[in-house]
C-alpha cells in the first residue's frame, strides 16, 4: 500500500474548501477513506490545523472535525531523535523538518504530499503536489 504524509496545507485546503485545491485534497482523503492509500499526519500538523481553525470555529467544532479526520488518517510518532534530526538538518523550515523526519523515521511512508514542495527539497522521500500525486497514481483512484 502507498503511504503518504499529508501536509498541513493539503488538509486545510480540504477543511476550508479552498479553490482551486479543494478537489484534489478531497480525492486524496477519499482514497484514504476507501483504504486505497494510507494517509499519515504528525502531532504538529494536528496542532497547526487546530490553531488555524480556531480563528473561525469553536473548540468543540474543531475537535469533532479532527476526530473525523483521525477515523481515516494515522499519526506518526515524534521523539527526541526526530527533533534532533530536524534541528541538525538542512531544512530552513523547522516545522517541515519535524514532519519530514517523522515520516522518514517511519519506514512505511513513501511520499510527502504538499503544495509547498520547495520546503521539502532536502527530503529523502518523494515529494509531490496533490495534483501530481493523483496524476501519477491515477490507477488507484477507484471509487466505490
LOBA-695742 format. One record per residue: residue number from 1; residue in one letter; x, y, z of N, C-alpha, C in turn; chain. Coordinates in steps of 0.2 Angstrom, whole numbers. Atoms other than C-alpha are relative to their C-alpha. Layout:
N
@resi: NUM resn: a n.c1: X n.c2: Y n.c3: Z ca.c1: X ca.c2: Y ca.c3: Z c.c1: X c.c2: Y c.c3: Z chain: A
...
//
This chain:
144
@resi: 1 resn: x n.c1: 4 n.c2: -6 n.c3: 0 ca.c1: 0 ca.c2: 0 ca.c3: 0 c.c1: 4 c.c2: 6 c.c3: 0 chain: A
@resi: 2 resn: x n.c1: -4 n.c2: -7 n.c3: 1 ca.c1: 6 ca.c2: 18 ca.c3: -4 c.c1: -2 c.c2: 3 c.c3: 7 chain: A
@resi: 3 resn: x n.c1: 0 n.c2: -4 n.c3: -6 ca.c1: 9 ca.c2: 28 ca.c3: 12 c.c1: 2 c.c2: 7 c.c3: -1 chain: A
@resi: 4 resn: x n.c1: -2 n.c2: -7 n.c3: 1 ca.c1: 9 ca.c2: 47 ca.c3: 12 c.c1: -1 c.c2: 4 c.c3: 6 chain: A
@resi: 5 resn: x n.c1: 1 n.c2: -6 n.c3: -5 ca.c1: 12 ca.c2: 61 ca.c3: 24 c.c1: -4 c.c2: 5 c.c3: -3 chain: A
@resi: 6 resn: x n.c1: 5 n.c2: -5 n.c3: 2 ca.c1: -2 ca.c2: 73 ca.c3: 21 c.c1: 2 c.c2: 7 c.c3: 3 chain: A
@resi: 7 resn: x n.c1: -2 n.c2: -6 n.c3: -3 ca.c1: 5 ca.c2: 91 ca.c3: 24 c.c1: -6 c.c2: 4 c.c3: 2 chain: A
@resi: 8 resn: x n.c1: 5 n.c2: -4 n.c3: -2 ca.c1: -5 ca.c2: 104 ca.c3: 33 c.c1: -4 c.c2: 4 c.c3: -5 chain: A
@resi: 9 resn: x n.c1: 4 n.c2: -4 n.c3: 5 ca.c1: -9 ca.c2: 114 ca.c3: 18 c.c1: -5 c.c2: -4 c.c3: -4 chain: A
@resi: 10 resn: x n.c1: 4 n.c2: 4 n.c3: 4 ca.c1: -17 ca.c2: 100 ca.c3: 9 c.c1: -7 c.c2: -1 c.c3: 5 chain: A
@resi: 11 resn: x n.c1: 5 n.c2: 1 n.c3: -4 ca.c1: -28 ca.c2: 97 ca.c3: 24 c.c1: -5 c.c2: 6 c.c3: 1 chain: A
@resi: 12 resn: x n.c1: 4 n.c2: -6 n.c3: 0 ca.c1: -33 ca.c2: 115 ca.c3: 26 c.c1: -4 c.c2: 1 c.c3: -6 chain: A
@resi: 13 resn: x n.c1: 3 n.c2: 0 n.c3: 6 ca.c1: -37 ca.c2: 115 ca.c3: 8 c.c1: -7 c.c2: -3 c.c3: 0 chain: A
@resi: 14 resn: x n.c1: 6 n.c2: 4 n.c3: 0 ca.c1: -50 ca.c2: 102 ca.c3: 11 c.c1: -5 c.c2: 3 c.c3: 5 chain: A
@resi: 15 resn: x n.c1: 5 n.c2: -3 n.c3: -6 ca.c1: -57 ca.c2: 109 ca.c3: 28 c.c1: -3 c.c2: 7 c.c3: -2 chain: A
@resi: 16 resn: x n.c1: 2 n.c2: -6 n.c3: 2 ca.c1: -58 ca.c2: 126 ca.c3: 21 c.c1: -4 c.c2: 1 c.c3: -7 chain: A
@resi: 17 resn: x n.c1: 3 n.c2: 1 n.c3: 7 ca.c1: -64 ca.c2: 120 ca.c3: 4 c.c1: 3 c.c2: 6 c.c3: -5 chain: A
@resi: 18 resn: x n.c1: -3 n.c2: -5 n.c3: 4 ca.c1: -51 ca.c2: 132 ca.c3: -4 c.c1: 1 c.c2: -2 c.c3: -7 chain: A
@resi: 19 resn: x n.c1: 0 n.c2: 1 n.c3: 8 ca.c1: -52 ca.c2: 133 ca.c3: -23 c.c1: 7 c.c2: 3 c.c3: -2 chain: A
@resi: 20 resn: x n.c1: 2 n.c2: 5 n.c3: 4 ca.c1: -44 ca.c2: 128 ca.c3: -34 c.c1: 3 c.c2: -7 c.c3: 3 chain: A
@resi: 21 resn: x n.c1: -3 n.c2: 6 n.c3: -3 ca.c1: -36 ca.c2: 115 ca.c3: -22 c.c1: -4 c.c2: -5 c.c3: 3 chain: A
@resi: 22 resn: x n.c1: 5 n.c2: 4 n.c3: -4 ca.c1: -51 ca.c2: 108 ca.c3: -13 c.c1: -1 c.c2: -7 c.c3: -4 chain: A
@resi: 23 resn: x n.c1: 2 n.c2: 6 n.c3: 3 ca.c1: -55 ca.c2: 94 ca.c3: -26 c.c1: 6 c.c2: -5 c.c3: 0 chain: A
@resi: 24 resn: x n.c1: -5 n.c2: 5 n.c3: -1 ca.c1: -38 ca.c2: 86 ca.c3: -26 c.c1: 1 c.c2: -2 c.c3: 7 chain: A
@resi: 25 resn: x n.c1: 0 n.c2: 2 n.c3: -7 ca.c1: -37 ca.c2: 86 ca.c3: -7 c.c1: -6 c.c2: -4 c.c3: 2 chain: A
@resi: 26 resn: x n.c1: 5 n.c2: 5 n.c3: -1 ca.c1: -54 ca.c2: 78 ca.c3: -6 c.c1: 1 c.c2: -6 c.c3: -3 chain: A
@resi: 27 resn: x n.c1: -1 n.c2: 6 n.c3: 3 ca.c1: -49 ca.c2: 65 ca.c3: -18 c.c1: 5 c.c2: -4 c.c3: 4 chain: A
@resi: 28 resn: x n.c1: -5 n.c2: 3 n.c3: -4 ca.c1: -34 ca.c2: 61 ca.c3: -8 c.c1: -3 c.c2: -3 c.c3: 7 chain: A
@resi: 29 resn: x n.c1: 3 n.c2: 2 n.c3: -6 ca.c1: -44 ca.c2: 60 ca.c3: 8 c.c1: -5 c.c2: -6 c.c3: -1 chain: A
@resi: 30 resn: x n.c1: 5 n.c2: 5 n.c3: 2 ca.c1: -57 ca.c2: 49 ca.c3: -1 c.c1: 4 c.c2: -7 c.c3: -1 chain: A
@resi: 31 resn: x n.c1: -4 n.c2: 6 n.c3: 1 ca.c1: -43 ca.c2: 37 ca.c3: -6 c.c1: 2 c.c2: -3 c.c3: 7 chain: A
@resi: 32 resn: x n.c1: -1 n.c2: 2 n.c3: -7 ca.c1: -38 ca.c2: 36 ca.c3: 12 c.c1: -6 c.c2: -4 c.c3: 3 chain: A
@resi: 33 resn: x n.c1: 6 n.c2: 3 n.c3: -3 ca.c1: -56 ca.c2: 33 ca.c3: 17 c.c1: -2 c.c2: -7 c.c3: -3 chain: A
@resi: 34 resn: x n.c1: 2 n.c2: 6 n.c3: 4 ca.c1: -58 ca.c2: 19 ca.c3: 4 c.c1: 6 c.c2: -5 c.c3: 1 chain: A
@resi: 35 resn: x n.c1: -6 n.c2: 5 n.c3: -2 ca.c1: -41 ca.c2: 11 ca.c3: 11 c.c1: 4 c.c2: -2 c.c3: -7 chain: A
@resi: 36 resn: x n.c1: -4 n.c2: 1 n.c3: 7 ca.c1: -33 ca.c2: 13 ca.c3: -7 c.c1: 7 c.c2: 2 c.c3: 2 chain: A
@resi: 37 resn: x n.c1: -6 n.c2: -3 n.c3: -2 ca.c1: -19 ca.c2: 23 ca.c3: 1 c.c1: 0 c.c2: 1 c.c3: 8 chain: A
@resi: 38 resn: x n.c1: -1 n.c2: -2 n.c3: -7 ca.c1: -13 ca.c2: 26 ca.c3: 19 c.c1: 2 c.c2: 7 c.c3: 1 chain: A
@resi: 39 resn: x n.c1: -2 n.c2: -7 n.c3: -1 ca.c1: -13 ca.c2: 44 ca.c3: 25 c.c1: 3 c.c2: 1 c.c3: 7 chain: A
@resi: 40 resn: x n.c1: -3 n.c2: -1 n.c3: -6 ca.c1: -2 ca.c2: 50 ca.c3: 39 c.c1: 1 c.c2: 7 c.c3: 2 chain: A
@resi: 41 resn: x n.c1: -1 n.c2: -7 n.c3: -3 ca.c1: -1 ca.c2: 66 ca.c3: 50 c.c1: 5 c.c2: -1 c.c3: 5 chain: A
@resi: 42 resn: x n.c1: -4 n.c2: -1 n.c3: -6 ca.c1: 11 ca.c2: 72 ca.c3: 63 c.c1: -4 c.c2: 4 c.c3: 6 chain: A
@resi: 43 resn: x n.c1: 4 n.c2: -4 n.c3: -5 ca.c1: 5 ca.c2: 79 ca.c3: 80 c.c1: 1 c.c2: 8 c.c3: -2 chain: A
@resi: 44 resn: x n.c1: -1 n.c2: -7 n.c3: 2 ca.c1: 12 ca.c2: 96 ca.c3: 73 c.c1: -5 c.c2: 2 c.c3: -5 chain: A
@resi: 45 resn: x n.c1: 6 n.c2: -1 n.c3: 5 ca.c1: 0 ca.c2: 95 ca.c3: 59 c.c1: -6 c.c2: 1 c.c3: 3 chain: A
@resi: 46 resn: x n.c1: 6 n.c2: 0 n.c3: -3 ca.c1: -14 ca.c2: 92 ca.c3: 70 c.c1: -1 c.c2: 7 c.c3: 4 chain: A
@resi: 47 resn: x n.c1: 0 n.c2: -7 n.c3: -4 ca.c1: -9 ca.c2: 107 ca.c3: 81 c.c1: -1 c.c2: 6 c.c3: -5 chain: A
@resi: 48 resn: x n.c1: 0 n.c2: -5 n.c3: 5 ca.c1: -7 ca.c2: 118 ca.c3: 66 c.c1: -7 c.c2: 1 c.c3: -2 chain: A
@resi: 49 resn: x n.c1: 7 n.c2: 0 n.c3: 2 ca.c1: -25 ca.c2: 113 ca.c3: 60 c.c1: -4 c.c2: 3 c.c3: 5 chain: A
@resi: 50 resn: x n.c1: 4 n.c2: -2 n.c3: -6 ca.c1: -32 ca.c2: 116 ca.c3: 77 c.c1: 1 c.c2: 8 c.c3: 0 chain: A
@resi: 51 resn: x n.c1: -1 n.c2: -7 n.c3: -1 ca.c1: -24 ca.c2: 133 ca.c3: 78 c.c1: -3 c.c2: 4 c.c3: -6 chain: A
@resi: 52 resn: x n.c1: 2 n.c2: -4 n.c3: 6 ca.c1: -29 ca.c2: 139 ca.c3: 60 c.c1: -8 c.c2: 0 c.c3: 1 chain: A
@resi: 53 resn: x n.c1: 7 n.c2: 0 n.c3: -1 ca.c1: -47 ca.c2: 133 ca.c3: 63 c.c1: -3 c.c2: 4 c.c3: 6 chain: A
@resi: 54 resn: x n.c1: 2 n.c2: -3 n.c3: -6 ca.c1: -48 ca.c2: 141 ca.c3: 80 c.c1: -2 c.c2: 7 c.c3: -2 chain: A
@resi: 55 resn: x n.c1: 2 n.c2: -7 n.c3: 2 ca.c1: -50 ca.c2: 158 ca.c3: 71 c.c1: -7 c.c2: 0 c.c3: -3 chain: A
@resi: 56 resn: x n.c1: 7 n.c2: 0 n.c3: 3 ca.c1: -67 ca.c2: 153 ca.c3: 63 c.c1: -4 c.c2: -5 c.c3: 3 chain: A
@resi: 57 resn: x n.c1: 4 n.c2: 5 n.c3: -2 ca.c1: -73 ca.c2: 138 ca.c3: 73 c.c1: 1 c.c2: -1 c.c3: 8 chain: A
@resi: 58 resn: x n.c1: 0 n.c2: 2 n.c3: -7 ca.c1: -77 ca.c2: 133 ca.c3: 91 c.c1: 5 c.c2: -6 c.c3: 2 chain: A
@resi: 59 resn: x n.c1: -4 n.c2: 6 n.c3: -2 ca.c1: -66 ca.c2: 121 ca.c3: 101 c.c1: -4 c.c2: -6 c.c3: -2 chain: A
@resi: 60 resn: x n.c1: 4 n.c2: 6 n.c3: 1 ca.c1: -80 ca.c2: 108 ca.c3: 100 c.c1: 0 c.c2: -2 c.c3: -7 chain: A
@resi: 61 resn: x n.c1: 1 n.c2: 1 n.c3: 7 ca.c1: -82 ca.c2: 110 ca.c3: 81 c.c1: 7 c.c2: -3 c.c3: -2 chain: A
@resi: 62 resn: x n.c1: -7 n.c2: 2 n.c3: 2 ca.c1: -63 ca.c2: 108 ca.c3: 79 c.c1: 1 c.c2: -7 c.c3: 2 chain: A
@resi: 63 resn: x n.c1: -1 n.c2: 7 n.c3: -3 ca.c1: -62 ca.c2: 93 ca.c3: 90 c.c1: -4 c.c2: -5 c.c3: -4 chain: A
@resi: 64 resn: x n.c1: 4 n.c2: 4 n.c3: 4 ca.c1: -76 ca.c2: 85 ca.c3: 80 c.c1: 3 c.c2: -1 c.c3: -7 chain: A
@resi: 65 resn: x n.c1: -3 n.c2: 1 n.c3: 6 ca.c1: -68 ca.c2: 88 ca.c3: 64 c.c1: 7 c.c2: -4 c.c3: 0 chain: A
@resi: 66 resn: x n.c1: -6 n.c2: 3 n.c3: -1 ca.c1: -51 ca.c2: 82 ca.c3: 70 c.c1: -1 c.c2: -8 c.c3: 1 chain: A
@resi: 67 resn: x n.c1: 2 n.c2: 7 n.c3: -1 ca.c1: -59 ca.c2: 66 ca.c3: 76 c.c1: -2 c.c2: -4 c.c3: -6 chain: A
@resi: 68 resn: x n.c1: 2 n.c2: 3 n.c3: 7 ca.c1: -67 ca.c2: 63 ca.c3: 59 c.c1: 6 c.c2: -1 c.c3: -4 chain: A
@resi: 69 resn: x n.c1: -6 n.c2: 1 n.c3: 4 ca.c1: -50 ca.c2: 65 ca.c3: 51 c.c1: 4 c.c2: -6 c.c3: 2 chain: A
@resi: 70 resn: x n.c1: -4 n.c2: 5 n.c3: -3 ca.c1: -42 ca.c2: 53 ca.c3: 63 c.c1: -4 c.c2: -7 c.c3: -1 chain: A
@resi: 71 resn: x n.c1: 3 n.c2: 6 n.c3: 1 ca.c1: -55 ca.c2: 40 ca.c3: 58 c.c1: 3 c.c2: -3 c.c3: -7 chain: A
@resi: 72 resn: x n.c1: -3 n.c2: 2 n.c3: 6 ca.c1: -46 ca.c2: 39 ca.c3: 41 c.c1: 7 c.c2: 1 c.c3: -1 chain: A
@resi: 73 resn: x n.c1: -8 n.c2: -2 n.c3: 0 ca.c1: -28 ca.c2: 45 ca.c3: 45 c.c1: 3 c.c2: -3 c.c3: 6 chain: A
@resi: 74 resn: x n.c1: -4 n.c2: 2 n.c3: -5 ca.c1: -14 ca.c2: 39 ca.c3: 55 c.c1: 5 c.c2: 5 c.c3: 3 chain: A
@resi: 75 resn: x n.c1: -5 n.c2: -5 n.c3: -3 ca.c1: -2 ca.c2: 48 ca.c3: 67 c.c1: 7 c.c2: -3 c.c3: 0 chain: A
@resi: 76 resn: x n.c1: -7 n.c2: 2 n.c3: 0 ca.c1: 17 ca.c2: 47 ca.c3: 65 c.c1: 2 c.c2: 2 c.c3: 7 chain: A
@resi: 77 resn: x n.c1: -3 n.c2: -1 n.c3: -6 ca.c1: 27 ca.c2: 46 ca.c3: 81 c.c1: 5 c.c2: 5 c.c3: -1 chain: A
@resi: 78 resn: x n.c1: -6 n.c2: -5 n.c3: 0 ca.c1: 39 ca.c2: 60 ca.c3: 85 c.c1: 3 c.c2: -1 c.c3: 7 chain: A
@resi: 79 resn: x n.c1: -4 n.c2: 0 n.c3: -6 ca.c1: 53 ca.c2: 59 ca.c3: 98 c.c1: 6 c.c2: 4 c.c3: 0 chain: A
@resi: 80 resn: x n.c1: -6 n.c2: -4 n.c3: 0 ca.c1: 69 ca.c2: 66 ca.c3: 103 c.c1: 5 c.c2: -1 c.c3: -6 chain: A
@resi: 81 resn: x n.c1: -4 n.c2: 1 n.c3: 5 ca.c1: 78 ca.c2: 58 ca.c3: 89 c.c1: -3 c.c2: 4 c.c3: -7 chain: A
@resi: 82 resn: x n.c1: 3 n.c2: -4 n.c3: 6 ca.c1: 66 ca.c2: 66 ca.c3: 76 c.c1: 1 c.c2: 7 c.c3: 1 chain: A
@resi: 83 resn: x n.c1: -1 n.c2: -7 n.c3: -1 ca.c1: 68 ca.c2: 83 ca.c3: 84 c.c1: 8 c.c2: 1 c.c3: -1 chain: A
@resi: 84 resn: x n.c1: -7 n.c2: -1 n.c3: 1 ca.c1: 87 ca.c2: 81 ca.c3: 84 c.c1: 2 c.c2: 0 c.c3: -8 chain: A
@resi: 85 resn: x n.c1: -1 n.c2: 0 n.c3: 7 ca.c1: 87 ca.c2: 76 ca.c3: 66 c.c1: -2 c.c2: 6 c.c3: -4 chain: A
@resi: 86 resn: x n.c1: 3 n.c2: -6 n.c3: 2 ca.c1: 76 ca.c2: 91 ca.c3: 62 c.c1: 5 c.c2: 6 c.c3: 1 chain: A
@resi: 87 resn: x n.c1: -4 n.c2: -6 n.c3: -2 ca.c1: 87 ca.c2: 103 ca.c3: 71 c.c1: 7 c.c2: 0 c.c3: -3 chain: A
@resi: 88 resn: x n.c1: -7 n.c2: 1 n.c3: 3 ca.c1: 103 ca.c2: 96 ca.c3: 63 c.c1: -1 c.c2: 0 c.c3: -8 chain: A
@resi: 89 resn: x n.c1: 1 n.c2: 1 n.c3: 7 ca.c1: 96 ca.c2: 96 ca.c3: 45 c.c1: 1 c.c2: 6 c.c3: -4 chain: A
@resi: 90 resn: x n.c1: 0 n.c2: -5 n.c3: 5 ca.c1: 97 ca.c2: 107 ca.c3: 30 c.c1: -6 c.c2: 4 c.c3: -1 chain: A
@resi: 91 resn: x n.c1: 6 n.c2: -3 n.c3: 1 ca.c1: 79 ca.c2: 111 ca.c3: 31 c.c1: 0 c.c2: 7 c.c3: 3 chain: A
@resi: 92 resn: x n.c1: 0 n.c2: -7 n.c3: -3 ca.c1: 76 ca.c2: 130 ca.c3: 33 c.c1: -7 c.c2: 1 c.c3: 4 chain: A
@resi: 93 resn: x n.c1: 6 n.c2: 0 n.c3: -4 ca.c1: 58 ca.c2: 127 ca.c3: 40 c.c1: 0 c.c2: -5 c.c3: 5 chain: A
@resi: 94 resn: x n.c1: 0 n.c2: 5 n.c3: -6 ca.c1: 59 ca.c2: 118 ca.c3: 57 c.c1: -6 c.c2: -4 c.c3: 0 chain: A
@resi: 95 resn: x n.c1: 6 n.c2: 4 n.c3: 0 ca.c1: 41 ca.c2: 113 ca.c3: 56 c.c1: 0 c.c2: -6 c.c3: -5 chain: A
@resi: 96 resn: x n.c1: 0 n.c2: 4 n.c3: 6 ca.c1: 43 ca.c2: 105 ca.c3: 39 c.c1: 5 c.c2: -6 c.c3: 2 chain: A
@resi: 97 resn: x n.c1: -5 n.c2: 5 n.c3: -1 ca.c1: 59 ca.c2: 96 ca.c3: 45 c.c1: -2 c.c2: -5 c.c3: 5 chain: A
@resi: 98 resn: x n.c1: 3 n.c2: 4 n.c3: -5 ca.c1: 50 ca.c2: 89 ca.c3: 60 c.c1: -5 c.c2: -5 c.c3: -3 chain: A
@resi: 99 resn: x n.c1: 5 n.c2: 4 n.c3: 3 ca.c1: 36 ca.c2: 82 ca.c3: 49 c.c1: 4 c.c2: -5 c.c3: -5 chain: A
@resi: 100 resn: x n.c1: -4 n.c2: 4 n.c3: 5 ca.c1: 49 ca.c2: 76 ca.c3: 36 c.c1: 3 c.c2: -6 c.c3: 4 chain: A
@resi: 101 resn: x n.c1: -3 n.c2: 5 n.c3: -4 ca.c1: 59 ca.c2: 66 ca.c3: 49 c.c1: -4 c.c2: -5 c.c3: 4 chain: A
@resi: 102 resn: x n.c1: 5 n.c2: 5 n.c3: -2 ca.c1: 44 ca.c2: 59 ca.c3: 57 c.c1: -2 c.c2: -5 c.c3: -5 chain: A
@resi: 103 resn: x n.c1: 1 n.c2: 4 n.c3: 6 ca.c1: 40 ca.c2: 52 ca.c3: 40 c.c1: 5 c.c2: -5 c.c3: -2 chain: A
@resi: 104 resn: x n.c1: -6 n.c2: 4 n.c3: 2 ca.c1: 57 ca.c2: 46 ca.c3: 36 c.c1: 2 c.c2: -5 c.c3: 5 chain: A
@resi: 105 resn: x n.c1: -1 n.c2: 5 n.c3: -6 ca.c1: 59 ca.c2: 38 ca.c3: 53 c.c1: -5 c.c2: -6 c.c3: 0 chain: A
@resi: 106 resn: x n.c1: 5 n.c2: 5 n.c3: 1 ca.c1: 43 ca.c2: 28 ca.c3: 49 c.c1: 2 c.c2: -3 c.c3: -7 chain: A
@resi: 107 resn: x n.c1: -2 n.c2: 3 n.c3: 6 ca.c1: 49 ca.c2: 16 ca.c3: 36 c.c1: -5 c.c2: -2 c.c3: -5 chain: A
@resi: 108 resn: x n.c1: 6 n.c2: 1 n.c3: 5 ca.c1: 32 ca.c2: 14 ca.c3: 28 c.c1: -2 c.c2: 6 c.c3: -4 chain: A
@resi: 109 resn: x n.c1: 3 n.c2: -6 n.c3: 4 ca.c1: 29 ca.c2: 32 ca.c3: 22 c.c1: 5 c.c2: 1 c.c3: -6 chain: A
@resi: 110 resn: x n.c1: -4 n.c2: -1 n.c3: 6 ca.c1: 34 ca.c2: 34 ca.c3: 4 c.c1: 0 c.c2: 7 c.c3: -3 chain: A
@resi: 111 resn: x n.c1: 0 n.c2: -6 n.c3: 3 ca.c1: 29 ca.c2: 51 ca.c3: 0 c.c1: -2 c.c2: 6 c.c3: 5 chain: A
@resi: 112 resn: x n.c1: 3 n.c2: -6 n.c3: -3 ca.c1: 25 ca.c2: 69 ca.c3: 6 c.c1: -4 c.c2: 3 c.c3: -5 chain: A
@resi: 113 resn: x n.c1: 5 n.c2: -3 n.c3: 5 ca.c1: 10 ca.c2: 76 ca.c3: -2 c.c1: -1 c.c2: 7 c.c3: 3 chain: A
@resi: 114 resn: x n.c1: 0 n.c2: -7 n.c3: -2 ca.c1: 11 ca.c2: 95 ca.c3: -1 c.c1: -1 c.c2: 5 c.c3: -6 chain: A
@resi: 115 resn: x n.c1: 0 n.c2: -5 n.c3: 5 ca.c1: 8 ca.c2: 111 ca.c3: -11 c.c1: 7 c.c2: 4 c.c3: 1 chain: A
@resi: 116 resn: x n.c1: -7 n.c2: -4 n.c3: -1 ca.c1: 25 ca.c2: 118 ca.c3: -4 c.c1: 6 c.c2: -5 c.c3: -1 chain: A
@resi: 117 resn: x n.c1: -6 n.c2: 5 n.c3: 1 ca.c1: 37 ca.c2: 106 ca.c3: -12 c.c1: 7 c.c2: 2 c.c3: 1 chain: A
@resi: 118 resn: x n.c1: -6 n.c2: -3 n.c3: -1 ca.c1: 51 ca.c2: 118 ca.c3: -11 c.c1: 3 c.c2: -1 c.c3: 7 chain: A
@resi: 119 resn: x n.c1: -2 n.c2: 1 n.c3: -7 ca.c1: 51 ca.c2: 116 ca.c3: 8 c.c1: 3 c.c2: -6 c.c3: 1 chain: A
@resi: 120 resn: x n.c1: -3 n.c2: 7 n.c3: -1 ca.c1: 55 ca.c2: 98 ca.c3: 6 c.c1: 5 c.c2: -2 c.c3: -4 chain: A
@resi: 121 resn: x n.c1: -5 n.c2: 2 n.c3: 5 ca.c1: 69 ca.c2: 99 ca.c3: -6 c.c1: 6 c.c2: -4 c.c3: 3 chain: A
@resi: 122 resn: x n.c1: -5 n.c2: 4 n.c3: -3 ca.c1: 81 ca.c2: 91 ca.c3: 7 c.c1: -3 c.c2: -7 c.c3: 2 chain: A
@resi: 123 resn: x n.c1: 3 n.c2: 6 n.c3: -3 ca.c1: 69 ca.c2: 76 ca.c3: 10 c.c1: 3 c.c2: -6 c.c3: -4 chain: A
@resi: 124 resn: x n.c1: -1 n.c2: 6 n.c3: 4 ca.c1: 74 ca.c2: 58 ca.c3: 5 c.c1: -6 c.c2: -3 c.c3: -3 chain: A
@resi: 125 resn: x n.c1: 6 n.c2: 2 n.c3: 2 ca.c1: 56 ca.c2: 55 ca.c3: 2 c.c1: -2 c.c2: 3 c.c3: -7 chain: A
@resi: 126 resn: x n.c1: 3 n.c2: -3 n.c3: 6 ca.c1: 47 ca.c2: 58 ca.c3: -14 c.c1: -5 c.c2: 5 c.c3: 2 chain: A
@resi: 127 resn: x n.c1: 4 n.c2: -5 n.c3: -2 ca.c1: 38 ca.c2: 74 ca.c3: -13 c.c1: -4 c.c2: 3 c.c3: -6 chain: A
@resi: 128 resn: x n.c1: 4 n.c2: -2 n.c3: 6 ca.c1: 23 ca.c2: 78 ca.c3: -24 c.c1: -6 c.c2: 5 c.c3: 2 chain: A
@resi: 129 resn: x n.c1: 6 n.c2: -4 n.c3: -1 ca.c1: 9 ca.c2: 91 ca.c3: -25 c.c1: -6 c.c2: -5 c.c3: 0 chain: A
@resi: 130 resn: x n.c1: 5 n.c2: 5 n.c3: 1 ca.c1: -8 ca.c2: 83 ca.c3: -23 c.c1: -2 c.c2: -1 c.c3: -7 chain: A
@resi: 131 resn: x n.c1: 2 n.c2: 2 n.c3: 7 ca.c1: -12 ca.c2: 85 ca.c3: -41 c.c1: 5 c.c2: -5 c.c3: -4 chain: A
@resi: 132 resn: x n.c1: -5 n.c2: 4 n.c3: 3 ca.c1: 5 ca.c2: 77 ca.c3: -46 c.c1: -1 c.c2: -7 c.c3: 2 chain: A
@resi: 133 resn: x n.c1: 1 n.c2: 6 n.c3: -3 ca.c1: 1 ca.c2: 63 ca.c3: -34 c.c1: -5 c.c2: -4 c.c3: -4 chain: A
@resi: 134 resn: x n.c1: 6 n.c2: 3 n.c3: 3 ca.c1: -16 ca.c2: 60 ca.c3: -41 c.c1: 1 c.c2: -2 c.c3: -8 chain: A
@resi: 135 resn: x n.c1: -2 n.c2: 2 n.c3: 7 ca.c1: -9 ca.c2: 60 ca.c3: -59 c.c1: 4 c.c2: -6 c.c3: -1 chain: A
@resi: 136 resn: x n.c1: -5 n.c2: 6 n.c3: 0 ca.c1: 5 ca.c2: 48 ca.c3: -56 c.c1: -3 c.c2: -6 c.c3: 2 chain: A
@resi: 137 resn: x n.c1: 3 n.c2: 6 n.c3: -3 ca.c1: -6 ca.c2: 36 ca.c3: -46 c.c1: -7 c.c2: 0 c.c3: -2 chain: A
@resi: 138 resn: x n.c1: 7 n.c2: 0 n.c3: 2 ca.c1: -22 ca.c2: 38 ca.c3: -55 c.c1: -3 c.c2: -7 c.c3: -1 chain: A
@resi: 139 resn: x n.c1: 3 n.c2: 7 n.c3: 0 ca.c1: -24 ca.c2: 19 ca.c3: -56 c.c1: -3 c.c2: -2 c.c3: 6 chain: A
@resi: 140 resn: x n.c1: 3 n.c2: 1 n.c3: -6 ca.c1: -28 ca.c2: 19 ca.c3: -38 c.c1: -6 c.c2: 3 c.c3: 2 chain: A
@resi: 141 resn: x n.c1: 6 n.c2: -4 n.c3: -1 ca.c1: -42 ca.c2: 31 ca.c3: -40 c.c1: -6 c.c2: -4 c.c3: -2 chain: A
@resi: 142 resn: x n.c1: 6 n.c2: 4 n.c3: 1 ca.c1: -56 ca.c2: 18 ca.c3: -39 c.c1: -5 c.c2: 2 c.c3: 5 chain: A
@resi: 143 resn: x n.c1: 5 n.c2: -2 n.c3: -5 ca.c1: -72 ca.c2: 25 ca.c3: -32 c.c1: -5 c.c2: -6 c.c3: 1 chain: A
@resi: 144 resn: x n.c1: 5 n.c2: 6 n.c3: -2 ca.c1: -85 ca.c2: 14 ca.c3: -23 c.c1: -7 c.c2: 4 c.c3: 1 chain: A
//
